[in-house]
Amino acid sequence: MNQTIIALANQKGGVGKTTTCFNLGVGLVQEGKKVLLVDSDPQASLTVCLGHPHPDTLAVTVSDLIRKVLTDKPLEKGEGILHHSEGVDLLPASIDLAATELNLISAISRETILRQILTEIGKPYDYILIDCMPSLGMMTLNALAAANNVIIPVQAQYLPIKGLEQLLKTVHRMQKNINPGLSIEGILLTMVDSRTNYAKEMSNLLRDTYGGKLTMFPTDIPLSVRAAEISTAGKSIFVHDPKGKVAAAYRELTREVIYHEKQRHKHKSDLLR
């Protein structure tokens, strides 16, 4: 089975990584895909977003699985995975991950621990989406080591755009040293207020600066109060505001991600002929 692992990464917080991870995951499920979401952030925003407001009380989180790998204990099938009513599965996180991340610094093969976990428990899934923490710390490096592709959500503002360079350098180092199969799926503009000239200027700046070198998703995710509400609702935008512009944008993004994947497989098939 062809499996795609996508890391949603940006060291800047508040750019829509978690919202995109949740809604893209549900969008893929609606297209008939089996999807696992992985929360790799000690703030556990994705875990809360999927309806677990007290992640520190969960019996098993990604921290427990990391500790098992570090101590050479076997993982059980489906261990720690929670099911959401909209069809996605979740490997949750908790604040405990902050301490676990520190332990990784001195571990052997420290960048590939998450890859080992996903190899064990992620087999049934077509897509695994990893919600990265807003830093380039050890868990983000683990996500980039495990992933095939990176989606970079960026808010159409100057400072988030400025921070892109550092992330792109990190991705390049990962490609060179640890994960040669890693590619950048694209830059996704989020929270775009199309009514303002400023947002249009920033969008144009981003496309002018990176459009020739990297894929820019043609779909922008609009700014919306309704989208912000889902972080506490435990529901995706498809349930919370199914006829809204944000749901339409995430449906389009889902189609683009599936199309990119088909193109990659076609390219690989052509090369093997």
Secondary structure as UniProt FT lines:
FT   STRAND          4..8
FT   HELIX           17..30
FT   TURN            31..32
FT   STRAND          35..39
FT   TURN            42..43
FT   HELIX           45..49
FT   TURN            50..51
FT   HELIX           55..57
FT   HELIX           62..70
FT   TURN            71..72
FT   TURN            77..80
FT   STRAND          82..83
FT   TURN            85..86
FT   STRAND          89..91
FT   HELIX           96..104
FT   TURN            105..106
FT   TURN            108..109
FT   HELIX           110..112
FT   HELIX           113..121
FT   TURN            123..124
FT   STRAND          127..131
FT   HELIX           138..146
FT   STRAND          149..155
FT   HELIX           158..162
FT   HELIX           164..177
FT   TURN            180..181
FT   STRAND          183..190
FT   TURN            194..195
FT   HELIX           197..210
FT   TURN            211..213
FT   HELIX           225..233
FT   HELIX           237..240
FT   TURN            242..243
FT   HELIX           245..272
//
